Amino acid sequence: MSSQYKELQLTNNANALEETLYLLEWAKVCEHLSTFASTAQGKRKCITSSIPNELTHSRRYLAETIEIGAIDLEEEGGVRLSGVHDIEKILLRCSKGGVVSAPELLEVISTLRSARRLRRQLEDSEKRPTISKLFSNLSTLPDLQKLIQSGIEEGGRIVDSASEKLASLRRQSQVLRIERKDLLKDLIRRQHSVLHDTVISERYQRPVVALKAGAVDHMPGTVHDISSSGNTVFIEPKVVIPLGNEIAKLEASIYIEEQRLLAYWSSQIGDHFLPLHHLYKMLLELDFALARARYGYWLSGVAPKLKEEPEAPFLIKDFRHPLLVWQEHYNQGSKVIPITFEVSSTLKVLAITGPNTGGKTVALKSFGLAILMSKFGLLLPCAAQ
């Protein structure tokens, strides 16, 4: 067989599969499945994942679905993926020498904490062997977590103690700010008669006082704004301008030091790209498995038995079309009528007959979706055997 013929055959097979998925509305099933995912990246995976071709792959999916679904039902609060973030782009940027923000670094730290919590909850090689394999060769990098979280507060602010230089610069800035505030208060006390009010406000990151328009000559300084009526002039008094300039210089130095710290922490993320990316992928698989389980339980589904023998009999009892179940539940659709498929190992030809609108198309689509769902590791909305 020539390589050109093989390539043509593969193309034809791919086109046939694509058309089959379209006719069976598989994309809608995946869309419904995605609503049970806990994270944005999990939702994307539900929609974009391809259907396994290998039986071993389908069996692994199904085992993951059953194992994580069982603990989700058994334990109070279920399996929670709270704190897991979509950190793939952050990891890629850091691996290429980029610098990420403090809130983005906190997303990495939060994901590490969540991975450690999920590992304690889920890893059990005897009860959950398939799920436990996801945790093999996994590192939650506690030292990296400690390094970064010791330098960043929950709100994303870099703490003073992150470096001696940062602490010193911020202390100097704070002293000057207090000195400037005292000067302004004294000025307001002495010249309150030419002011509209005694409030110290801010324009363009500079402190200003509200001066009556006709009294500008009584208070030298820089005008930063004028009210819409023109009656009030917002002026930075000359007496505090030198202090403001010194504070601005310190703030620039503080920014440079903060960027240096962010660059260092980002480089540490980049140095640990491989274990972090492995951890990200593992959490993605967990979310995918959990979505399959929750969707299956919502359908009141049961686990299919996947057999290796090509001639094995085929039996699905009281199967309810999943899209019609969704329509019945959310769109006030008609009650779903279940259908049973039974194909013996000796049967060579199967004919589906009946009048128009008798359900032949729904039966064929149900048959096809049952196969696809089984290959995808989903529970089937049918009666247990």
C-alpha positions as a Markdown table, in Angstrom:
| # | Residue | x | y | z |
|---|---|---|---|---|
| 1 | Met | 0.0 | 0.0 | 0.0 |
| 2 | Ser | 1.5 | 3.3 | -1.1 |
| 3 | Ser | 2.0 | 6.2 | 1.4 |
| 4 | Gln | -0.2 | 8.4 | -0.8 |
| 5 | Tyr | -3.0 | 5.8 | -0.5 |
| 6 | Lys | -2.6 | 5.5 | 3.3 |
| 7 | Glu | -2.7 | 9.3 | 3.6 |
| 8 | Leu | -5.9 | 9.4 | 1.6 |
| 9 | Gln | -7.4 | 6.7 | 3.7 |
| 10 | Leu | -6.6 | 8.5 | 6.9 |
| 11 | Thr | -8.1 | 11.7 | 5.5 |
| 12 | Asn | -11.3 | 9.8 | 4.5 |
| 13 | Asn | -11.5 | 8.2 | 8.0 |
| 14 | Ala | -11.1 | 11.6 | 9.7 |
| 15 | Asn | -13.7 | 13.2 | 7.5 |
| 16 | Ala | -16.1 | 10.3 | 8.2 |
| 17 | Leu | -15.6 | 10.6 | 12.0 |
| 18 | Glu | -16.1 | 14.4 | 11.8 |
| 19 | Glu | -19.3 | 14.0 | 10.0 |
| 20 | Thr | -20.5 | 11.3 | 12.4 |
| 21 | Leu | -19.8 | 13.5 | 15.4 |
| 22 | Tyr | -21.7 | 16.3 | 13.7 |
| 23 | Leu | -24.7 | 14.1 | 13.0 |
| 24 | Leu | -24.8 | 12.8 | 16.5 |
| 25 | Glu | -24.4 | 16.3 | 17.9 |
| 26 | Trp | -21.5 | 15.2 | 20.0 |
| 27 | Ala | -20.4 | 18.8 | 20.5 |
| 28 | Lys | -23.6 | 19.5 | 22.4 |
| 29 | Val | -22.9 | 16.6 | 24.7 |
| 30 | Cys | -19.4 | 18.0 | 25.4 |
| 31 | Glu | -20.9 | 21.4 | 26.0 |
| 32 | His | -23.3 | 20.0 | 28.5 |
| 33 | Leu | -20.4 | 18.1 | 30.1 |
| 34 | Ser | -18.4 | 21.3 | 30.4 |
| 35 | Thr | -21.0 | 22.9 | 32.7 |
| 36 | Phe | -20.0 | 20.4 | 35.4 |
| 37 | Ala | -16.3 | 21.3 | 35.3 |
| 38 | Ser | -14.9 | 23.4 | 38.1 |
| 39 | Thr | -12.3 | 25.5 | 36.3 |
| 40 | Ala | -12.2 | 27.5 | 33.0 |
| 41 | Gln | -9.4 | 25.2 | 31.7 |
| 42 | Gly | -11.5 | 22.1 | 32.7 |
| 43 | Lys | -14.4 | 23.5 | 30.7 |
| 44 | Arg | -12.2 | 23.9 | 27.6 |
| 45 | Lys | -10.9 | 20.4 | 28.0 |
| 46 | Cys | -14.4 | 18.9 | 28.1 |
| 47 | Ile | -15.2 | 20.6 | 24.8 |
| 48 | Thr | -11.9 | 20.1 | 23.0 |
| 49 | Ser | -10.8 | 16.6 | 24.1 |
| 50 | Ser | -10.8 | 13.9 | 21.4 |
| 51 | Ile | -12.5 | 10.6 | 21.8 |
| 52 | Pro | -9.9 | 7.8 | 22.6 |
| 53 | Asn | -9.3 | 5.2 | 20.0 |
| 54 | Glu | -7.7 | 2.6 | 22.3 |
| 55 | Leu | -9.7 | 0.5 | 24.7 |
| 56 | Thr | -7.1 | 0.9 | 27.4 |
| 57 | His | -7.5 | 4.7 | 27.2 |
| 58 | Ser | -11.3 | 4.5 | 27.5 |
| 59 | Arg | -11.0 | 2.1 | 30.4 |
| 60 | Arg | -8.7 | 4.5 | 32.2 |
| 61 | Tyr | -11.1 | 7.4 | 31.6 |
| 62 | Leu | -14.0 | 5.3 | 33.0 |
| 63 | Ala | -12.0 | 4.1 | 36.0 |
| 64 | Glu | -11.1 | 7.8 | 36.8 |
| 65 | Thr | -14.8 | 8.7 | 36.5 |
| 66 | Ile | -15.9 | 6.0 | 38.9 |
| 67 | Glu | -13.2 | 6.5 | 41.5 |
| 68 | Ile | -13.4 | 10.3 | 41.7 |
| 69 | Gly | -17.2 | 10.2 | 41.5 |
| 70 | Ala | -17.4 | 7.8 | 44.5 |
| 71 | Ile | -15.3 | 10.1 | 46.8 |
| 72 | Asp | -17.2 | 13.1 | 45.5 |
| 73 | Leu | -20.5 | 11.5 | 46.7 |
| 74 | Glu | -19.1 | 9.9 | 49.9 |
| 75 | Glu | -17.2 | 12.8 | 51.5 |
| 76 | Glu | -18.9 | 15.9 | 53.0 |
| 77 | Gly | -18.4 | 18.8 | 50.6 |
| 78 | Gly | -17.2 | 16.5 | 47.9 |
| 79 | Val | -14.1 | 17.0 | 45.8 |
| 80 | Arg | -13.3 | 20.8 | 45.7 |
| 81 | Leu | -11.0 | 22.3 | 43.1 |
| 82 | Ser | -11.3 | 25.8 | 44.7 |
| 83 | Gly | -8.0 | 27.6 | 44.5 |
| 84 | Val | -7.0 | 25.9 | 41.3 |
| 85 | His | -6.2 | 28.5 | 38.6 |
| 86 | Asp | -5.4 | 28.4 | 34.9 |
| 87 | Ile | -1.6 | 28.9 | 35.3 |
| 88 | Glu | -0.4 | 27.5 | 32.0 |
| 89 | Lys | 0.3 | 30.9 | 30.4 |
| 90 | Ile | 2.0 | 32.1 | 33.5 |
| 91 | Leu | 4.3 | 29.1 | 33.5 |
| 92 | Leu | 5.1 | 29.6 | 29.8 |
| 93 | Arg | 5.9 | 33.3 | 30.3 |
| 94 | Cys | 8.2 | 32.6 | 33.3 |
| 95 | Ser | 9.9 | 29.7 | 31.4 |
| 96 | Lys | 10.8 | 32.2 | 28.6 |
| 97 | Gly | 12.3 | 34.8 | 31.1 |
| 98 | Gly | 9.2 | 36.9 | 31.4 |
| 99 | Val | 8.1 | 38.7 | 34.5 |
| 100 | Val | 4.6 | 38.1 | 35.9 |
| 101 | Ser | 2.6 | 40.2 | 38.4 |
| 102 | Ala | 2.2 | 39.6 | 42.1 |
| 103 | Pro | -1.5 | 38.4 | 41.7 |
| 104 | Glu | -0.4 | 36.0 | 39.0 |
| 105 | Leu | 2.3 | 34.6 | 41.3 |
| 106 | Leu | -0.3 | 34.2 | 44.0 |
| 107 | Glu | -2.4 | 32.1 | 41.5 |
| 108 | Val | 0.6 | 29.7 | 41.2 |
| 109 | Ile | 0.8 | 29.5 | 45.0 |
| 110 | Ser | -2.9 | 28.9 | 45.4 |
| 111 | Thr | -2.7 | 26.1 | 42.8 |
| 112 | Leu | 0.1 | 24.5 | 44.7 |
| 113 | Arg | -1.8 | 24.6 | 47.9 |
| 114 | Ser | -4.9 | 23.1 | 46.3 |
| 115 | Ala | -2.9 | 20.3 | 44.7 |
| 116 | Arg | -1.5 | 19.4 | 48.1 |
| 117 | Arg | -4.9 | 19.3 | 49.6 |
| 118 | Leu | -6.3 | 17.2 | 46.7 |
| 119 | Arg | -3.5 | 14.8 | 47.0 |
| 120 | Arg | -4.3 | 14.2 | 50.7 |
| 121 | Gln | -7.9 | 13.7 | 49.8 |
| 122 | Leu | -7.7 | 11.5 | 46.7 |
| 123 | Glu | -4.4 | 9.6 | 46.7 |
| 124 | Asp | -5.0 | 6.0 | 47.8 |
| 125 | Ser | -3.4 | 3.3 | 45.7 |
| 126 | Glu | -5.7 | 0.6 | 47.1 |
| 127 | Lys | -9.1 | 2.3 | 46.9 |
| 128 | Arg | -8.3 | 4.6 | 43.9 |
| 129 | Pro | -5.5 | 3.1 | 41.9 |
| 130 | Thr | -6.2 | 4.9 | 38.7 |
| 131 | Ile | -6.7 | 8.4 | 40.2 |
| 132 | Ser | -3.6 | 7.8 | 42.4 |
| 133 | Lys | -1.5 | 7.3 | 39.3 |
| 134 | Leu | -2.1 | 10.9 | 38.4 |
| 135 | Phe | -0.2 | 11.9 | 41.5 |
| 136 | Ser | 2.9 | 9.8 | 40.5 |
| 137 | Asn | 6.1 | 11.8 | 40.1 |
| 138 | Leu | 4.2 | 14.9 | 41.3 |
| 139 | Ser | 5.9 | 17.6 | 43.3 |
| 140 | Thr | 4.0 | 20.3 | 45.1 |
| 141 | Leu | 7.2 | 22.4 | 45.6 |
| 142 | Pro | 6.6 | 23.5 | 49.2 |
| 143 | Asp | 9.9 | 25.5 | 49.3 |
| 144 | Leu | 8.9 | 27.5 | 46.2 |
| 145 | Gln | 5.5 | 28.2 | 47.7 |
| 146 | Lys | 7.1 | 29.3 | 51.0 |
| 147 | Leu | 9.6 | 31.6 | 49.2 |
| 148 | Ile | 7.0 | 33.5 | 47.2 |
| 149 | Gln | 4.1 | 33.6 | 49.7 |
| 150 | Ser | 6.5 | 35.0 | 52.3 |
| 151 | Gly | 7.0 | 38.0 | 50.0 |
| 152 | Ile | 3.5 | 38.7 | 48.8 |
| 153 | Glu | 0.3 | 39.5 | 50.8 |
| 154 | Glu | -3.0 | 37.9 | 49.9 |
| 155 | Gly | -4.1 | 41.1 | 48.2 |
| 156 | Gly | -1.1 | 41.1 | 45.9 |
| 157 | Arg | 1.0 | 43.7 | 47.7 |
| 158 | Ile | 4.7 | 42.9 | 48.1 |
| 159 | Val | 5.5 | 43.0 | 51.8 |
| 160 | Asp | 8.2 | 45.4 | 53.2 |
| 161 | Ser | 10.2 | 42.4 | 54.5 |
| 162 | Ala | 10.7 | 41.0 | 51.0 |
| 163 | Ser | 14.0 | 42.8 | 50.9 |
| 164 | Glu | 16.0 | 45.1 | 53.2 |
| 165 | Lys | 16.2 | 47.7 | 50.4 |
| 166 | Leu | 12.5 | 47.7 | 49.8 |
| 167 | Ala | 11.8 | 48.1 | 53.6 |
| 168 | Ser | 14.3 | 51.0 | 53.8 |
| 169 | Leu | 12.8 | 52.8 | 50.7 |
| 170 | Arg | 9.3 | 52.5 | 52.0 |
| 171 | Arg | 10.3 | 53.8 | 55.5 |
| 172 | Gln | 11.9 | 56.9 | 53.9 |
| 173 | Ser | 8.9 | 57.5 | 51.7 |
| 174 | Gln | 6.6 | 57.2 | 54.7 |
| 175 | Val | 8.6 | 59.7 | 56.8 |
| 176 | Leu | 8.5 | 62.2 | 54.0 |
| 177 | Arg | 4.8 | 61.7 | 53.5 |
| 178 | Ile | 4.1 | 62.4 | 57.1 |
| 179 | Glu | 6.3 | 65.5 | 57.0 |
| 180 | Arg | 4.4 | 66.7 | 53.9 |
| 181 | Lys | 1.0 | 66.1 | 55.5 |
| 182 | Asp | 2.0 | 68.0 | 58.6 |
| 183 | Leu | 3.2 | 71.0 | 56.5 |
| 184 | Leu | -0.1 | 71.0 | 54.6 |
| 185 | Lys | -2.2 | 70.8 | 57.8 |
| 186 | Asp | -0.2 | 73.8 | 59.1 |
| 187 | Leu | -0.7 | 75.7 | 55.9 |
| 188 | Ile | -4.5 | 75.0 | 55.9 |
| 189 | Arg | -4.7 | 76.2 | 59.5 |
| 190 | Arg | -3.0 | 79.5 | 58.7 |
| 191 | Gln | -4.7 | 80.2 | 55.4 |
| 192 | His | -8.1 | 78.6 | 55.8 |
| 193 | Ser | -9.9 | 81.9 | 54.9 |
| 194 | Val | -8.8 | 81.6 | 51.2 |
| 195 | Leu | -9.7 | 77.9 | 51.0 |
| 196 | His | -13.0 | 76.4 | 49.9 |
| 197 | Asp | -12.6 | 73.5 | 52.5 |
| 198 | Thr | -9.9 | 72.0 | 54.6 |
| 199 | Val | -9.7 | 68.6 | 52.8 |
| 200 | Ile | -6.4 | 67.5 | 51.3 |
| 201 | Ser | -7.2 | 65.8 | 48.0 |
| 202 | Glu | -5.1 | 64.4 | 45.2 |
| 203 | Arg | -4.5 | 65.2 | 41.5 |
| 204 | Tyr | -2.1 | 63.3 | 39.3 |
| 205 | Gln | -0.7 | 61.6 | 42.4 |
| 206 | Arg | 0.1 | 65.0 | 44.0 |
| 207 | Pro | -1.5 | 66.5 | 47.1 |
| 208 | Val | -3.6 | 69.6 | 46.5 |
| 209 | Val | -5.8 | 72.0 | 48.4 |
| 210 | Ala | -9.0 | 73.6 | 47.2 |
| 211 | Leu | -8.2 | 77.3 | 46.8 |
| 212 | Lys | -10.8 | 80.0 | 46.0 |
| 213 | Ala | -10.2 | 81.2 | 42.4 |
| 214 | Gly | -9.6 | 84.8 | 43.4 |
| 215 | Ala | -7.0 | 84.0 | 46.0 |
| 216 | Val | -4.5 | 82.2 | 43.8 |
| 217 | Asp | -1.9 | 84.9 | 44.5 |
| 218 | His | -2.1 | 84.2 | 48.3 |
| 219 | Met | -0.7 | 80.7 | 47.9 |
| 220 | Pro | 2.2 | 80.1 | 45.5 |
| 221 | Gly | 2.3 | 76.6 | 44.0 |
| 222 | Thr | 1.4 | 74.5 | 41.0 |
| 223 | Val | -2.1 | 74.4 | 39.7 |
| 224 | His | -3.1 | 70.8 | 38.9 |
| 225 | Asp | -6.9 | 71.2 | 38.2 |
| 226 | Ile | -9.8 | 73.7 | 38.1 |
| 227 | Ser | -13.4 | 72.9 | 39.0 |
| 228 | Ser | -16.0 | 72.9 | 36.3 |
| 229 | Ser | -17.5 | 76.1 | 37.6 |
| 230 | Gly | -14.1 | 77.8 | 37.6 |
| 231 | Asn | -14.6 | 78.9 | 41.2 |
| 232 | Thr | -12.1 | 76.5 | 42.8 |
| 233 | Val | -8.4 | 76.0 | 41.9 |
| 234 | Phe | -6.7 | 72.8 | 43.1 |
| 235 | Ile | -3.1 | 73.8 | 43.9 |
| 236 | Glu | -0.1 | 71.9 | 45.2 |
| 237 | Pro | 1.5 | 74.5 | 47.6 |
| 238 | Lys | 5.1 | 75.4 | 46.8 |
| 239 | Val | 6.2 | 74.6 | 50.3 |
| 240 | Val | 5.6 | 70.9 | 49.8 |
| 241 | Ile | 6.7 | 70.5 | 46.1 |
| 242 | Pro | 10.4 | 69.6 | 47.0 |
| 243 | Leu | 9.1 | 66.9 | 49.4 |
| 244 | Gly | 6.8 | 65.6 | 46.6 |
| 245 | Asn | 9.7 | 65.4 | 44.2 |
| 246 | Glu | 11.7 | 63.4 | 46.8 |
| 247 | Ile | 8.8 | 61.1 | 47.4 |
| 248 | Ala | 8.4 | 60.6 | 43.6 |
| 249 | Lys | 12.1 | 59.6 | 43.3 |
| 250 | Leu | 11.7 | 57.1 | 46.2 |
| 251 | Glu | 8.5 | 55.7 | 44.6 |
| 252 | Ala | 10.4 | 55.1 | 41.4 |
| 253 | Ser | 13.1 | 53.3 | 43.3 |
| 254 | Ile | 10.5 | 51.3 | 45.1 |
| 255 | Tyr | 9.0 | 50.3 | 41.8 |
| 256 | Ile | 12.4 | 49.2 | 40.5 |
| 257 | Glu | 13.0 | 47.1 | 43.6 |
| 258 | Glu | 9.5 | 45.5 | 43.4 |
| 259 | Gln | 10.1 | 44.6 | 39.7 |
| 260 | Arg | 13.5 | 43.1 | 40.7 |
| 261 | Leu | 11.7 | 40.9 | 43.3 |
| 262 | Leu | 9.0 | 39.9 | 40.8 |
| 263 | Ala | 11.6 | 39.1 | 38.2 |
| 264 | Tyr | 13.4 | 36.9 | 40.8 |
| 265 | Trp | 10.3 | 35.0 | 41.8 |
| 266 | Ser | 9.2 | 34.6 | 38.2 |
| 267 | Ser | 12.6 | 33.1 | 37.4 |
| 268 | Gln | 12.1 | 30.6 | 40.2 |
| 269 | Ile | 8.8 | 29.6 | 38.6 |
| 270 | Gly | 10.6 | 29.3 | 35.3 |
| 271 | Asp | 13.3 | 27.1 | 36.8 |
| 272 | His | 10.6 | 24.8 | 38.1 |
| 273 | Phe | 8.6 | 24.8 | 34.8 |
| 274 | Leu | 8.5 | 21.0 | 34.3 |
| 275 | Pro | 7.2 | 19.9 | 37.7 |
| 276 | Leu | 4.7 | 22.9 | 37.7 |
| 277 | His | 3.4 | 22.1 | 34.3 |
| 278 | His | 3.1 | 18.4 | 35.2 |
| 279 | Leu | 1.1 | 19.5 | 38.3 |
| 280 | Tyr | -1.1 | 21.8 | 36.1 |
| 281 | Lys | -1.9 | 18.9 | 33.7 |
| 282 | Met | -2.7 | 16.6 | 36.6 |
| 283 | Leu | -5.2 | 19.0 | 38.0 |
| 284 | Leu | -6.7 | 19.4 | 34.6 |
| 285 | Glu | -7.2 | 15.7 | 34.3 |
| 286 | Leu | -8.8 | 15.7 | 37.8 |
| 287 | Asp | -11.2 | 18.4 | 36.8 |
| 288 | Phe | -12.0 | 16.5 | 33.6 |
| 289 | Ala | -12.7 | 13.3 | 35.5 |
| 290 | Leu | -14.8 | 15.0 | 38.1 |
| 291 | Ala | -16.9 | 16.7 | 35.4 |
| 292 | Arg | -17.5 | 13.3 | 33.8 |
| 293 | Ala | -18.6 | 11.9 | 37.1 |
| 294 | Arg | -20.9 | 14.7 | 38.0 |
| 295 | Tyr | -22.5 | 14.8 | 34.6 |
| 296 | Gly | -23.0 | 11.0 | 34.8 |
| 297 | Tyr | -24.6 | 11.2 | 38.2 |
| 298 | Trp | -26.8 | 14.1 | 36.9 |
| 299 | Leu | -28.0 | 11.7 | 34.1 |
| 300 | Ser | -28.5 | 8.9 | 36.7 |
| 301 | Gly | -26.0 | 7.1 | 34.7 |
| 302 | Val | -24.3 | 3.7 | 35.1 |
| 303 | Ala | -20.9 | 2.5 | 34.2 |
| 304 | Pro | -20.7 | 0.5 | 30.9 |
| 305 | Lys | -18.8 | -2.7 | 30.8 |
| 306 | Leu | -16.2 | -2.5 | 28.0 |
| 307 | Lys | -15.2 | -5.8 | 26.5 |
| 308 | Glu | -12.2 | -6.5 | 24.2 |
| 309 | Glu | -13.7 | -9.2 | 22.0 |
| 310 | Pro | -14.9 | -7.8 | 18.7 |
| 311 | Glu | -17.8 | -10.3 | 18.6 |
| 312 | Ala | -18.9 | -9.6 | 22.1 |
| 313 | Pro | -22.7 | -9.2 | 22.5 |
| 314 | Phe | -24.0 | -5.6 | 22.8 |
| 315 | Leu | -26.8 | -4.8 | 25.3 |
| 316 | Ile | -27.9 | -1.4 | 26.6 |
| 317 | Lys | -31.2 | -1.4 | 28.5 |
| 318 | Asp | -33.6 | 1.6 | 28.7 |
| 319 | Phe | -31.1 | 4.2 | 27.3 |
| 320 | Arg | -32.3 | 7.8 | 27.4 |
| 321 | His | -30.9 | 10.2 | 24.8 |
| 322 | Pro | -28.7 | 12.6 | 26.9 |
| 323 | Leu | -29.6 | 15.6 | 24.8 |
| 324 | Leu | -33.3 | 14.9 | 25.2 |
| 325 | Val | -32.8 | 14.5 | 28.9 |
| 326 | Trp | -31.1 | 17.9 | 29.0 |
| 327 | Gln | -34.0 | 19.3 | 26.9 |
| 328 | Glu | -36.6 | 17.8 | 29.2 |
| 329 | His | -34.9 | 19.1 | 32.3 |
| 330 | Tyr | -34.0 | 22.7 | 31.2 |
| 331 | Asn | -36.2 | 23.5 | 28.2 |
| 332 | Gln | -39.5 | 21.9 | 29.2 |
| 333 | Gly | -39.1 | 19.2 | 26.6 |
| 334 | Ser | -41.2 | 16.1 | 26.3 |
| 335 | Lys | -40.5 | 13.2 | 28.6 |
| 336 | Val | -37.7 | 11.0 | 27.3 |
| 337 | Ile | -38.8 | 7.6 | 26.2 |
| 338 | Pro | -36.0 | 5.0 | 26.9 |
| 339 | Ile | -34.9 | 2.6 | 24.3 |
| 340 | Thr | -33.1 | -0.8 | 24.6 |
| 341 | Phe | -30.4 | -2.1 | 22.2 |
| 342 | Glu | -29.5 | -5.8 | 22.1 |
| 343 | Val | -27.2 | -7.2 | 19.5 |
| 344 | Ser | -26.1 | -10.8 | 19.9 |
| 345 | Ser | -22.6 | -12.0 | 18.9 |
| 346 | Thr | -24.0 | -14.1 | 16.1 |
| 347 | Leu | -26.0 | -11.3 | 14.5 |
| 348 | Lys | -24.6 | -10.1 | 11.2 |
| 349 | Val | -27.3 | -7.6 | 10.0 |
| 350 | Leu | -29.6 | -5.3 | 12.0 |
| 351 | Ala | -32.6 | -3.5 | 10.3 |
| 352 | Ile | -34.4 | -0.7 | 12.0 |
| 353 | Thr | -37.9 | -0.2 | 10.5 |
| 354 | Gly | -41.0 | 1.8 | 11.3 |
| 355 | Pro | -43.2 | 4.7 | 10.2 |
| 356 | Asn | -42.1 | 8.3 | 9.7 |
| 357 | Thr | -41.5 | 10.1 | 13.0 |
| 358 | Gly | -41.5 | 6.7 | 14.7 |
| 359 | Gly | -38.2 | 7.2 | 16.4 |
| 360 | Lys | -35.7 | 5.5 | 14.0 |
| 361 | Thr | -33.4 | 8.5 | 13.8 |
| 362 | Val | -33.4 | 9.0 | 17.6 |
| 363 | Ala | -32.7 | 5.3 | 18.1 |
| 364 | Leu | -29.7 | 5.4 | 15.7 |
| 365 | Lys | -28.4 | 8.5 | 17.3 |
| 366 | Ser | -28.9 | 7.0 | 20.8 |
| 367 | Phe | -27.0 | 3.9 | 19.7 |
| 368 | Gly | -24.1 | 6.1 | 18.4 |
| 369 | Leu | -24.0 | 8.3 | 21.4 |
| 370 | Ala | -23.9 | 5.3 | 23.8 |
| 371 | Ile | -20.8 | 4.1 | 22.0 |
| 372 | Leu | -19.1 | 7.5 | 22.0 |
| 373 | Met | -20.0 | 8.2 | 25.7 |
| 374 | Ser | -18.5 | 4.8 | 26.7 |
| 375 | Lys | -15.3 | 5.5 | 24.8 |
| 376 | Phe | -15.1 | 8.9 | 26.5 |
| 377 | Gly | -15.4 | 7.4 | 30.0 |
| 378 | Leu | -18.9 | 8.7 | 30.7 |
| 379 | Leu | -21.7 | 7.0 | 32.6 |
| 380 | Leu | -24.6 | 6.0 | 30.4 |
| 381 | Pro | -28.2 | 7.1 | 31.2 |
| 382 | Cys | -29.6 | 3.7 | 31.1 |
| 383 | Ala | -30.7 | 0.9 | 33.5 |
| 384 | Ala | -28.1 | -1.2 | 35.3 |
| 385 | Gln | -27.7 | -4.8 | 34.2 |
